[in-house]
């Protein structure tokens, strides 16, 4: 009977876990190991780009790659992990409950935007966290373009000034002009709880974000929170009223609750606190990766972020180590010393930094070209060619 490595999720971490596992099994000459991916569909959603227009195009079909590497795909939604029986209960595409066993399990079920619980958000708010919600926003903006011009129609309020909020806000001025007409008077407002623009970043990076915002005409409301949203606007906690038909929430994500029955420590974001091999302590047959893993990147106290930059590498290490553990060979401790930031700033350009101290290295069009290379090429799946895919899946190969 074949042994099975089961991977839950087909996002960046899940996809690379599968390819990396297939690579090591191939290198070891193991032809009896089944590598299976359980997910709703064999598709990678390029989530880091969901702030852009034409969101329907921001996916990649994984089935050709899986077929080339003999990776089994199982369509379904994982519901519960039964560690005592070493299996996962899931809802198949026909909605029937099913069970699949594993010898090693990799949890790569990702994260979701935290619902803000603000009055009116469910009825009137938007987000770009998942493909469906990003499509909903895009369709909404296209519908607004058919309506008479007004301050509410022409104003978008972005709630949250983190990475996603900044990229969306800086993209919107040109996007709105394209929809509403180049002579339309548009307004983009960022509502941020912190006291400064880009407070999570280095001073050099904050200065760039502030400069780009000024040149693009983006307004920032700092030390501000949202009280309520209605069909014609948003009211802030200080009583400020902004007339708008579009409020987009971008603040905060939480790891998937899958595995909540496991007796294991999680961080404030819901991620499993894992070993350096990405195993969940107390569960030698279960690994967590991507947005499900709180993992140390180096010996300086840095921890992997909930970004595709870290998810890709975490996936490569998880897949490798799951096979290594099963075959009794030495695992690779996860390390990702290099850290970069490449922030899209719309028509202004972009900014690229290196290191955890975020030293600015490239600006404007130079950085924009690099950003395009990263999000349009580097983070996409490898082509369905065994040699190319296995070379890219090596955990020790240079990534960034």
N, C-alpha and C positions, 0 to 999 in steps of 0.2 A: 504494500500500500504506500502510495506517495505521501511524503511529508508536505505540509503546506505552510507557507508564509502568507498570512492574510493582512492586507493593507486596507484600512478604512479611509476613503477619501481620494479624489483624483485631482486635488489642487496641486500647487507647486511641490509641497512636501510629499504628498502621496504619490504623485507621478514619478518624482525622482527616487523615492524609496523603492518603487517597483523596478525601475531601470537599474539602479545600483545593486539591488538584490539579484537581478538576472545576470548582471555583470560578474559578480563574485561567484555565483553558481557555475557560470560558464568557465571562469578561470580555474575553478577547482574540478572541472570535469564532471560535475553533478548533473545528470540528466533526469533524475527521478524527483527533483524538487518542484512542487507546483507553487508558483507565485501568482496570487489572486488579488485583484483590486475590487473592492465593494464600494460603489458610489451610484448616485442616481443616473449618471450618464458618463460615457467615456470622453469627456470634454474638459479641457482646461479653460476656465474663465480667467481672462487676463485682468484680474481685479484692480491692479495698480493703475490701469488706464481708464477706469470707469468715469473719471471726471471729463473725459473727452466726448465729442459728438460721435455719432455713428457707432454706438455701443454694440449694436448687433454684430459688428464685424470683429469684436474683440474676444474671440474664442479660438480654440485650436482643437481639432479632432485628434484624439489620442488612439483611436482604434487601429490605424495603420501601424503605429509604433508598437502597440501592445501585440499585434499579430506578428510582426517581424521578430519580436523578442520572446514569443511564446508565453506572454503574460495573459492569464485568464481574466476577463472582465465579467463581473457579476452586477447586474442592474438592481439597485435596491437602496433603501434608506436604513442604515444601522440604527437599531433601537436600544439594545441592551447587551452588555458584555457579561457572559457567564463564565467567570474564571475557574469555577469549580469543575465545569464540564469542558473547559477550554474551547468555547465557541461563542458565536455572536448571533443574537436574534435580530432579524431584519425584516422589513416589509418589502416584498418583491414588487415589481412594477405593476403586477395585477392586484396589489394591495393585500395579498395573502401573506401571513406570517411564515417565515422560514428560518432555519437554523443552519449555520455552517461552522464546522470545527476548524481549529488552527493548531499548529505546533508552535508557531511564533506569531504574535500579533503586533502590528504597528498602527497606532492610533494617530491618524493625520486628518482628523475631521474638522480642522480649521476653527474659525471664529466668526462671530456675528456682531454687528453694531448693537450697542446697548440701547434699549428703548429708553428715551428720556423721561417717560412718565409725565410729560407736560400736557396740561389741558389743551385739547385741540390738535395735538400732533398726529394722532392716529387718523383723524379725518382730513386734516389740511396740510400736513407736513410731508416732506420728501427726504429720501436719502439715496446714496449711490453705492451702498455697501454690497449689494448683490446684483446680478445681471437683471433680474426682473424689476428691482426698484430703480435701477439706473435707466432702464427702458421707460419706466413710468415717468420719470422726470423729463427725459428727452421728448416723449410724446406730449407732455404737458406744455413744455416750452414751444413746441411746434403749434399747438392749439392756441396758445396766447398770441402767436404771430398773426393769427387770423382775426383777432379782436381789436377794437379801437384802441388807439394809443392812450395811455393814462399813466400816472405815477405808479400805481399798483402793478399794472401790467409790466412796466419797464424796470421794476425793482426786484432784485433777488437778494435775500438775506441768507447768509451762510453762517450756521451756528457751529462754532468751533474753529480755532485758529491753529490747529495742528497741521501735519503734513498734508492730509487729504483736503482739509478746509482751505489751505493756502493754494494748492494746485487747482482746486475747483474755482476759487474766487478769482485767481489771476487768469484763468482760461475764459471766464464768463464775459468780460467786456467785448472781446472779438466775437465770441459765439453769439451773444445777444445782438450785436450789430448785424451779423450775417442773417439772423432770423427776422429782426424787426426793421432793418434798413439802416444804412450807414449814417443817415442824418437823424436817427432817433436819439433821444436823450435817455440813456440807460444809467442805472445806478446799481452798484454792487456793495453790499454792506456785510462786514464780518463782525459777528458778536462773539467776544472772547472773554472768558472769566478771568484770565490772567491780567497783570498790570502792564505788560509790555507786549509788543508785536513779536511773535516767534520766541516766547519766553523759554521754550524747551531747548533752544539752540545757542550756539556760541554768539558772542557779541558781533563778530565779523559777519556771520550768517544773518543775524537779526537785522543788521544795517542794510544788507542787500535786499532782504524781504521788504523792509520799510521803504527803501528807495524805489523798488519796483512797484509797490502798492501806490505810492504817490504818483508815479508817472502813468500808471494805468487808471488813476482816479478812484481807487478802491478806498472806501471808508472803513475805519475800525472803531468799534465801540468796545473799549477795554474796561476791565473790572465790571463786566456786565453779564447778566443772566436772563434767560427767557422766562417770562411769567406765564404767557399763554399765546396760542396761535388761533386765529379764526380765518374765515374765508377771505377777508379783505386786508389782513395785516397781522403783525406780531406786536405784542406788548412786552417790554422789558421789565425787569424787576424794579427798576428805578422809576417806572411810570412812562418812560419814553415809548411813543407809538410810532411804528414805521408801517406805512401803507405798502403792502406787497401782496402779490398773488402767489409768491413762491418762497417758501422757507425750507432750506435744506439742512438737515442735521448731519454733522460729520464727527461728533465728539464721542470717543470711547468705544472700544470693542471688548468683547468677552469671549474666552475660549468656549468651544462647544461643551455642553454638559455631559456628553457621552462618557461613560465610565464613572459617573458620579457614585455608583455603588461600590467602587473600589476604595479600599481603606488606604488612602494615599494623600500626601500633602499637596496642596495647590497654592499658588500665589494669589494676589489680589485680582489678577486678571483671569483666574480660573485655570491656569496652566499647571500641569503636573510638574513638580520639582523632581527632575530626573538626575540619574547618575551621569558621569562623563561618557558612558557608552549609550546614553539616552534610554536606559531602562527605568521603569517605575520601581522604586525601592519596594521590596517585598513581593514583587511579581517578576520573576526572572524570565518569563515567557512573553512579557508585554513591554513594548517600547512606545514612547510618545515622541512626536516630532512636529516640526512646523509651529503653528500657533498654539499647539497643545503642549509644548515643552518649554519649561523654564530651565534653560541650560546656560552654563558658563561658557563664554566664548574664549576666554584666555585666563591667565593667572593674575590679572590686574583688577579683578572684580567686576568686569563687564559681563552683561547678560544678553543673550540673543533677543532681538526685538521682534515684534509681530509684523514682520515685513517679508516680502518675497526674497530679498537679499539673504536673509537668514534662513527662511523656509527651504530654499533650494539646497543649501549646504546641509542643513539639518536632515533633509530627506536622504541625501546621498550617504550620510553617516549611518542613519537608522537602517536603511536597506542593507548596507554592507554588514553592520553589526548583527542584524537579525540572522543573516545567513551564517556569519562567523560563529555565533552562539550555537546555532543548530548543528553545525559541523564540527564544533569543538576546536576551532582555530582562534588565533588571537584577534581580539576586537581592536578598533581604532578609537581612541578617546576623541570626542568631538572638540575641535578647535577651529576658530574662525577669527584670527587675529586682525586681519584687515577689515576696516569698516569705512564705507564711503556714504556720502549723501549726494543725491542728484535731484534737485528740486526744480520742477517745471514752473516757470513764472509767466506763462502765457505769451502774449505778443512781445513782452519785454525781453524774453529769452529764457535763461535758466541759470542755476548756480550749482557748481560741483565742489564738494569739500572732501578732504581725506582725514582719517583719524577720528577717534572719539572726541577730540577737542575741536573738530570741525574747522580745519584750516581751509580757507577758500583758495581753490586752485584755478578754477575756470569760471568765466562769467559770460552772460549774454549768449551770443550765437555759437561760440565755441562750446559752451556748456550745453546749449540746446542740441547741438549735433550729437554730443555724447549721450544726452538723455534719450534721443531718438534711437541711437544704437542699442542702448540698454533695454528700453521698453519695447522696441520693435524687433529686436533680434535676440539679444542675450538671454532674456528671461523666457523666451518661447521654447517649446519642446524641441529636441534634436530631430532631424529628419529620420524617417523610418529606415535606417541603415544600421546594421548591427555594430559595425566597427566605429562609426561616428558616434552612436549613442553610448556605447561602452566607454569610449575615450572621454566623453563629456561627463559621465557618471562617476568617474574616479573621485572619491572624496578628497584625495590629496592633490588633485590637479588644480592649477590656479584658476580661480573664478573671478574675483575682483581684488 
